[in-house]
Amino acid sequence: MQAVIITVYGKILRVEMTPGVHWMAPCMVEKHYVNLAINTMRVDGSSVPDSNGSPMNISTIVNYIVTDPVASIYNVENLYTFIHTQAYDVVRRVCGKFRYMSNDPEEITILHDGHIIAGHMKQLL
């Protein structure tokens, strides 16, 4: 599914989010297409330090949906780069809070407590 933002002379005329046949006068009309489906992006990480400062190589997969097509076109320069940068920043911040491994079974670690780590990532996003 996709949305079409229709502009005339730089002003938004309307946003078509429903499928079907839509008519408009073709004079001075500009169309911007936005994908509204679930999108998946792989974020390849470089060396990210854990809370001890030990480097680890982390990559993640991000699933996202565009809910506001107008904001995705006009508020960011490149949507893909914006989401990639935000996801990488969240990975760095969350991995910096926790250790990779620990001998203490009560301590939250990246290796064994993925569900807790995912909750922290959702809060930051």
C-alpha positions in Angstrom: 0.0 0.0 0.0 1.2 3.5 -0.7 0.2 7.1 -0.3 0.4 9.8 -2.9 1.0 13.4 -1.8 -0.3 15.7 -4.6 1.1 19.2 -4.6 0.4 22.2 -6.8 2.9 25.1 -6.9 4.6 23.6 -3.8 1.4 23.5 -1.7 -0.2 20.2 -0.7 -3.5 19.8 -2.5 -4.4 16.5 -1.0 -3.1 13.1 0.2 -4.5 10.0 -1.3 -4.1 7.0 1.0 -6.9 4.7 -0.3 -6.5 2.5 -3.3 -8.6 3.1 -6.4 -8.9 5.4 -9.3 -8.5 9.1 -8.5 -8.7 12.0 -10.9 -7.0 15.4 -10.9 -6.2 18.1 -13.4 -2.7 17.4 -14.8 -1.6 21.1 -14.8 1.4 21.9 -12.6 0.8 18.9 -10.4 3.7 17.1 -8.6 3.3 13.7 -7.0 5.3 12.2 -4.2 4.9 8.5 -3.5 5.3 7.0 0.1 5.3 3.3 0.9 3.0 2.6 3.8 3.7 -1.1 4.0 5.9 -2.7 6.7 9.5 -2.0 5.8 12.6 -3.9 6.9 16.0 -2.5 7.1 19.3 -4.1 8.2 21.6 -1.9 10.2 25.2 -3.2 10.0 27.0 -2.1 13.1 30.7 -1.5 13.5 32.5 -2.1 16.8 30.2 -1.0 19.6 31.5 -0.9 23.2 29.5 -2.6 26.1 29.3 -1.1 29.6 32.8 -2.4 30.3 34.3 -0.9 27.2 34.8 -4.2 25.5 34.1 -3.9 21.8 31.5 -6.1 20.1 30.3 -6.2 16.5 26.5 -5.8 16.4 24.1 -5.6 13.6 20.3 -5.4 13.9 17.1 -5.6 11.8 14.6 -2.8 12.1 11.0 -3.1 11.0 9.1 0.2 10.6 5.9 1.6 9.2 5.3 5.1 7.9 2.2 6.5 9.6 2.4 10.1 8.4 3.4 10.4 4.8 3.5 14.2 4.7 6.0 14.3 7.6 8.1 11.5 6.0 8.5 13.6 2.8 8.8 17.1 4.2 10.3 16.8 7.7 13.4 14.6 6.8 15.7 14.9 3.9 16.1 11.2 3.3 13.8 8.8 5.2 16.0 5.7 4.8 19.1 7.5 6.1 17.2 9.1 9.0 15.8 5.7 10.2 19.2 4.0 9.7 21.0 6.8 11.8 18.4 6.7 14.6 18.5 2.9 14.8 22.3 2.8 15.0 22.3 5.5 17.7 19.8 3.4 19.8 21.9 0.3 19.4 25.0 2.2 20.6 23.2 3.7 23.6 21.6 0.5 24.7 24.7 -1.6 24.3 26.7 0.9 26.3 24.3 0.4 29.3 24.8 -3.4 29.6 27.6 -5.9 29.7 27.8 -8.6 27.0 28.4 -11.4 29.5 28.6 -11.7 33.3 29.1 -14.3 35.9 26.4 -12.8 38.1 23.1 -14.4 37.2 21.1 -11.4 38.5 22.8 -8.9 36.2 21.2 -8.1 32.9 23.4 -9.0 30.0 23.1 -8.6 26.2 23.8 -12.2 25.6 21.1 -13.7 27.8 18.4 -11.0 28.3 17.4 -10.1 24.8 13.7 -9.4 25.7 14.7 -6.8 28.3 17.2 -5.2 25.9 14.5 -5.0 23.2 12.2 -3.2 25.7 14.9 -0.6 26.3 15.3 -0.1 22.5 11.5 0.4 22.1 11.6 3.1 24.9 14.4 5.0 23.1 12.8 4.9 19.7 
